[in-house]
Amino acid sequence: MDILVTKMQGPSVGQGPMEIVERKGIGHPDSLCDGAAEALSIALSKFYLEHGDKILHHNVDKAVLVGGATRVTFGGGTVTAPMKLVFVGRATGRVGKVRVPIKNIAIETGRRYFAERLPHLDLDKHLRVDCLVRSGSADLVANYDRTGVAASNDTSLGVGFAPMTETETVVDKVEKYLNGAVSERRHPEWGQDIKVMGTRVGKHLNLTVALAFVAKNTPDMDFYIASKETAAGEILKVAKKHTSLEVSVDVNRADVIEDGSVYLTVTGTSADAGDDGQVGRGNRPNGLITPYRPMTLEAAAGKNPTTHVGKIYNLAAWDIAKKLARKDGIDDVHVYLVSQIGAPVNEPRAMEIVAKSKLARKELQAMGQQIAGRVLKGMPTLWKKLLDGRHQVC
């Protein structure tokens, strides 16, 4: 295994002329798919461990959410066609002599996950859950079942970076505030489907925010307009706590007030009528979508937590980057890992750590290899943190 440690050339992203950062909130259709897929992976893993001695082969990372249909007005509305969550993937169907009730686990997990994230959802009227998970191919199951250190389930890659720029921090903090307990208590008219797009040009940061409103808690247009203005003001206050940049805020730019066309939903998510969702189109494992940073199209959510490098290499890369970024003399870190299917999961084919640093090259090399080595050593037990909810994946 090669671990390259090199110095970053040119300015860091936060010092560049432009930056684009996005975060999709917990009620966004893509986030709902990511979260439900991960919840199913955790539920299956716990079932396997309860009835056997290890987590068995599974990957349920292809979930989709088919949007519904509504009739919505100020003060209320109805769902005329329910949303449909469909789990797709592969999973081992037996633990010894015990049959795994995959479909039942999937339906129960999906319903519970949506109920916890969408308080305005009527589970029986607004959501259907289906499971099309099948058994895995013989070669991949055999690869998974090798003895000794777990073998990589795929030839894939993981990337990570640290620390966050001001733009990244602001986007993250704003969405979490809007979907937080304080906002939920003060503004029951705000739904959970929130998207924050941060665009920094020079020293100016614009935040364009899509904020779903819950129709039954929004009595009329005057209330909607006032609440939208309140949201913009609160967003600005949150942003100013985390940046010295000049900030502007736009909320629900697609509204056409004079025509009565505004962002109203029945359930608090656009999935009830206006949008569909899919695993892998949402936030990366650090909770952001960052096209000015290294990224991978791998969806971490729903992949098995023991051998699928599309999940655990991404988590390892973030961990290495964050640990290095805390060290004196290091200002910015990018980490890249690539695997080979069948090789021990804690032995990447190659790794590169690219750091913006004032340290001498030899010192930086030693520090990077030491931290990377510790993270890789702990990779075979990373699944424990995932099952305990100590690692976010979206």
KOLZARO-148390 format. One record per atom (N, C-alpha, C): z, x, y. Coordinates in steps of 0.2 Angstrom, whole numbers, plus 5000, padded with zeros to 4 digits. Layout:
N
ZXY/...
***
This chain:
394
500050044994/500050005000/500050045006/499650035011/499550065017/499950025023/500350055026/500650025032/500450075038/500050045042/499750085048/500150055054/500450105058/500750085064/500350125070/500050085074/499650105080/499850085087/499650115092/499850095099/499350045102/499549995105/499149945108/498849975114/498249965115/497849985121/497749925126/497749945132/497649895138/498249855139/498149805143/498749765145/498949715140/499549695140/499849635136/499549575138/499549525133/499249455135/499549425141/500149435142/500549405148/500349435154/500049495154/499849535160/499049525161/498749485157/497949485157/497849425162/497149425164/496949375169/497049305167/497049285161/497049215159/497449205152/497649145151/498049135145/498049065143/497949045137/497948975135/498448965129/498848915129/499348905124/499448835123/499548815117/499648745115/500148735111/500548675111/501048655106/500948575105/500948555099/500848485097/501548465095/501848415097/502448385096/502548355089/503148335087/503348315081/502948255079/502748215084/502448145082/501648155083/501448215084/500648215084/500448215077/499848175076/499648165069/499548235065/499348285068/499348345064/499948375062/500448375067/501148395066/501448355060/501348285060/501648245055/501348265048/500748285048/500448305041/500748375039/500748415044/501148485042/501848475039/502148435043/502848425041/502948385035/502548335034/502648295027/502448345021/501948385022/501648425017/502248475015/502548505020/503048555019/503648515016/503848455018/504348415015/504248405008/503648395006/503448384999/503548444995/503348504997/503448564994/504148574993/504548564998/505248574997/505548534991/505348464992/505648414987/505348434980/504748454979/504548474972/504948544970/505048584974/505348654973/506048634970/506448594974/507048574972/507148534965/506648494964/506548464957/506448514952/506048564953/505848614948/506548654946/506848674952/507548704951/508048664947/508048604949/508548564946/508448554938/507848554936/507748544929/507448604926/507448664929/507248724926/507548784929/507348844928/507648904931/507248934936/506648904938/506248934944/505848874947/505548894953/505048854956/504348864953/504048804951/503448804947/502848804952/502248814949/501648824953/501548754956/501348754963/501148704967/500848724973/500448684976/500148694983/499948624985/500348594990/500148524992/500048535000/499548575001/499448595008/498748555011/498548505008/497948475010/498048395012/498648385015/498748315017/498348295023/498148225023/497848195029/498148135031/498048115037/498348055040/497748015043/497647955040/497147915042/497447865047/497247865053/497447825059/497347755057/497847715060/497847635059/497447605065/497647545066/497347505072/497947455075/497847445081/498347405085/498047365090/498447315092/498347275098/498947285102/498847315108/499447345112/499447315119/499947295122/500047275129/500747295131/500747295138/501447315141/501947265138/502547295136/503047255133/503047235126/502447255122/502447245115/501747265112/501647235106/501047255103/501147245095/500647245092/500647245084/500147295081/500347315075/499947355071/499547315067/498847315067/498447265064/498147305057/498147365057/498047405051/498447465051/498847475045/499347535045/499047595044/499347645046/499147715045/499247735037/498847785035/498847805028/498947875027/499447895024/499647965023/499347985016/498948035015/498648045008/498848125007/499248135002/499448194999/498948224994/498648284995/498148314991/498348384989/498248404983/498448474981/498548474974/498948524972/499048544965/499748554964/500048524958/500748534956/500848534949/501248574946/501448574939/501848504937/501548474932/501848404931/502348404926/502548454923/503148454918/503548514919/504248504918/504748554917/505048554910/504748594906/504948594899/504748524896/505248484894/505048414891/505148364897/505348384903/505448334908/504748324912/504548264913/503948244917/504148244924/503748274928/503848274935/503548214939/503948164941/503648104945/503348124951/502848164951/502548184957/502348134962/502048074960/501848024965/502447994968/502947974964/503547944967/503847994972/503948054970/504248104975/503848104981/503148104981/502748114986/502848054991/502847994988/502847934992/503547924995/504047944992/504747944995/504847995000/504548054999/504648105004/504248085010/503648065009/503148045015/503547995019/503747945016/504047885020/504747905024/505147955020/505747975023/505548015029/505048065028/504848105034/504648075040/504248025039/503947985045/504547945048/504947915044/505547875047/505947915051/506047975049/506548025053/506148045059/505548055060/505148075066/504948025070/504847965068/504547905072/505047845072/505547845076/506047795076/505747725077/505147715080/504847645082/504447625076/504447665070/503947645065/504347595060/503947545058/504147495053/503847525047/504247555042/503947585036/503547535032/503747475031/503447425027/502747405030/502747395037/502147365040/501647425043/501947475044/501547525048/501247585044/501447595038/501347655035/501147645027/500647675025/500547675017/500547755015/500747765009/500747835007/500447835000/499947884999/499647884993/499647964991/499647974984/499648044982/499048054977/498648104978/498148124974/498248194972/498848214971/498948284968/498848284961/498448344959/498248354952/498648414949/498548424943/498748494940/498348554942/498648614942/498248674944/497848694939/497348734941/496848774936/497248824932/497048824926/497348874921/497448944923/496948974926/496949044928/497549054934/497549004939/498049014944/498748994942/498848954937/499448934934/499749004930/499249034926/499449094922/499649144927/499249154932/499449204937/500149194940/500249134942/500949114944/501449134939/501349124933/501849124928/502049194925/501749244928/501849314926/502549334927/502749374922/503449394922/503549454927/504149464929/504249524934/504249494941/504049534946/503949514953/503349474953/503449414957/502949364958/502249394960/501749364958/501049394959/500749354965/500449384970/500049344975/499649294972/499649234975/499349174973/498649174975/498449214980/497849214984/497649284987/497049294988/496849344993/496849325000/497349335004/497349305010/497749345015/497849325021/498149365026/498749325030/499149365033/499649335038/499649375044/499849345050/499849375056/500449355060/500749395065/501249375069/501249415075/501649395080/501749435086/502449415089/502649465094/503249455098/503249505103/503649495109/503949425110/503449375113/503749315115/503349265118/503249285126/502649275128/502549275135/502849215139/502849225146/503149165150/502749105148/502149105148/501749045147/501949015140/501949055135/502149035128/502849005128/503249035131/503949005132/503948945135/503648935141/503648875145/503348815140/502848825137/502448775133/502948755128/503248795124/503748785119/504348745122/504648765127/505248735130/505048665132/504548655136/504348585138/504248535133/503848555128/503848505122/504448485119/504848535118/505548525114/505948485119/505948495125/506348455130/506148375130/505448365130/505148295130/505348265123/505348305118/505548275111/506248285110/506648305114/507348315113/507848255114/508448265112/508948205112/509048175119/509048225124/509248195131/508648155133/508048175132/507448135134/507448065130/507648075124/507648015120/508147955122/508647985124/509247935127/509047915134/508747955138/508647935145/507947895146/507447905141/506847875142/506547855135/506847795133/506647765127/505847745127/505547745133/504847725133/504447785131/504647845131/504247905129/504247905121/503647915119/503547925111/503647995109/503548005103/503548075100/502948105099/502348075101/501748105100/501548145107/501748205108/501748245114/501348305113/500848325117/500448385117/500548415123/500648485123/500748525130/500248575129/499748575134/499248635135/499448675141/499548735140/499648775146/499148825147/498848825153/498348865155/498548905161/498548975160/498749015165/498149055168/498049055174/497549095177/497849135183/497849195182/498249235187/498949225187/499249205192/499949185193/500049115193/499549075192/499649005192/499548975185/500048935183/500148905176/500048825177/499548795174/499448725174/499748695167/500148645167/500348615161/500048545161/499548535156/499248465155/499548435149/499948385150/500348355145/500048285143/499948275136/499848205134/500548175131/500748125134/501348095132/501248025130/501348005124/501247935122/501847895124/501747835126/502247785128/502247735123/502947705122/503047655117/502947585121/502547545119/502347485123/502947435124/503347425119/503847385119/504447405124/504447465126/504947495131/504647505137/504047485138/503647495144/503447425147/503847395151/503647325153/503047305157/502847355162/502247345166/501947405169/501447395172/501147455175/501547495180/501947465184/502347495189/502847535186/503147515180/503647555176/503247615173/502647605171/502347655167/502147715172/501947695178/501747745183/502347785186/502947745187/503547775189/503847825184/503747805177/504047845172/503647905171/502947905172/502547955171/502648005177/502747985183/502948035188/503648065187/504148025184/504748055182/504648115177/504248105172/504048155167/503748215170/503348205175/503048265178/503548305182/504048275185/504548305189/505048345184/505148315178/505648345174/505248405170/504648395169/504248455166/504248515170/504148495177/504148555182/504848585182/505348545182/506048575182/506148625176/505948595170/506048635164/505648705164/505048695167/504548755167/504848805172/505148785177/505348835183/506048875180/506348845175/506948885172/506648945168/506048945166/505848995161/505249035164/505049025170/504449065173/504549075181/504249125183/504249135190/503449125193/503049095188/502349085190/502349015194/501849005198/501748945201/501448895196/501848835196/501648785190/501448725193/500948695190/500748625192/500748585185/500848525186/500948475180/500448415181/500048405175/499648345175/499848305168/500048235169/500248195163/499748145162/499548135156/499048085154/498448075159/498148135159/497548135164/496948085162/496948055156/496448015154/496547945157/497147925159/497347865162/496847845167/496647775167/496247745173/496647685175/497047695180/497547655182/497247585184/496747595188/496447535191/496047485186/495947515180/495647475175/496147455170/496747475171/497347455166/497347495160/496947555160/496847595154/497347655154/497947645150/498447695150/498647715143/499047765142/499247785135/499847755132/499647695129/500147655126/500047655118/500647655115/500647655108/501147605105/501047575099/501647535096/502147575093/502047635090/502447665086/502747735089/502447755095/502547815098/502147875096/501647855092/501147915090/500447885090/499947925092/499247905093/498947885086/499247905081/499047895074/499047815072/499447775076/499347705075/498747675077/498347705081/497647675083/497147725085/497347785088/496847825091/496747895088/497047915083/496947985081/497147985073/496848035070/496948055063/497248125063/497548145057/497848205057/497748245050/497848305050/497648355045/498148415045/498348435039/498748495038/498348555041/498648605044/498248665046/497948665053/497948605056/497648595063/498148595069/498848605067/499348605072/499648675073/500248675075/500548735077/500648785071/500548855073/500648905068/501448915067/501648955062/502348955060/502848975066/502648995072/503049005077/503048945082/502748895080/502748835084/502248825089/501748875090/501248865095/500548885092/500048865096/499348875095/499148925101/498948985099/498849045104/498249075103/497649055105/497049085104/496949155107/497449175112/497349235115/497749285111/498049265105/498449305101/498049315094/498349365090/498049355083/498249295079/497749265076/497949205072/497549205066/497749155061/497449145055/497349075054/496849055051/496748975049/497148955043/497548995040/497948975034/498448925037/498548875033/499048825034/499648845030/500248865034/500848885030/501148825027/501148765030/501448705027/501148685021/501648665016/501448635009/501248685004/501148755006/501048805001/501748824997/501648844991/502248854987/502648914991/503248924991/503648964994/503749034991/503549044985/503649104981/503049154980/502449124980/501849174979/501349164983/501349104987/500749094991/500749134998/500349184998/500349235004/500149195010/499749145010/499549105016/500149075019/500749075016/501349055019/501749115020/501949145015/502549195016/502249255020/501649275019/501449335023/501449315031/501249255033/501349235040/502049235042/502549215038/503249215040/503449285040/503249325035/503449395035/503249435042/502549415044/502349455049/502749435056/502849365057/503249345062/503949385062/504249385056/504949425056/504849495058/504349535055/504349605057/504249605064/503749565067/503649575074/504249565079/504649505077/505249495081/505749545080/505849575075/506349635074/506149695078/505449705078/505249765081/505249755089/505149695091/505149685098/505849685101/506349675097/507049685100/507249755101/506849805099/507049875099/506849905106/507249945109/507149975116/506450015115/506050015120/505450045121/504850015118/504949955115/504349915113/504349855117/503749835119/503649785124/503149725121/502749745116/502349695113/502149715106/502149675101/501949685094/501549635091/501049665088/500549615083/500649645076/500649605071/500749625064/500249585060/499949625056/499349595051/499549625044/499549575039/499549585032/499049555028/498749595023/498249565019/498449575011/498349525007/498549535000/497949534996/498049554989/497549544984/497849504979/497449454976/497749404971/497949444965/498549424962/498749454956/499149514957/499149544963/499649604965/500349574966/500849614965/501549594967/501549574974/501849514975/501849484982/502149524987/502649564986/502949614991/502549674991/501949684989/501549744990/500849724993/500849714999/500149695002/499649755001/499049735001/498549775001/498549825007/498649795012/498749845018/499149805024/499349845028/499749815034/499649855040/499549825046/499549855052/499949835057/500349875060/500849855066/500549885072/500349845077/500049865083/500549855089/500849905092/501349895097/501249935103/501449895109/501349925115/502049955116/502050025117/502750055117/502650125120/503250145123/503350205126/503650265121/503750235115/504050285110/503550335108/503750395106/503250445103/502950415096/502350435095/502050405089/502450405083/502750465081/503050475075/503750425075/504050425080/504650375081/504450305079/503850285083/503650215082/503450205075/503050255072/502850245065/503450235060/503950285061/504550275057/504950215057/504950185063/505350125065/504950065062/504250065063/503850015060/503950005052/503850065049/503850065042/504550045039/505050065043/505750055040/505849975040/505649945046/505849875047/505349835042/504749855042/504249815037/504449825030/504749885028/504949895021/505549845020/506049835024/506549795023/506349725022/505849695026/505649635026/505249625019/504849665018/504449665011/504949655005/505449695006/505949705000/506249634999/506349595004/506749535004/506249475003/505549485002/505049435001/505149394995/505349424989/505449384983/505949324984/506449334989/506949284989/506849244996/506249244999/506149215005/506249135004/506049114998/506049044997/506649004998/507249044997/507849014998/507948995005/507749035010/507749015017/507348955019/506748955015/506348895016/506648825014/506948835008/507148775005/507848745009/508148795012/508748775016/508548755023/507948765025/507648745032/507848795037/507948855035/508048905040/507448945043/506848925040/506248955042/505748895044/505548885050/505048835052/504348865050/503948815048/503248835046/502648805051/502948765056/502448735060/502748705067/
***
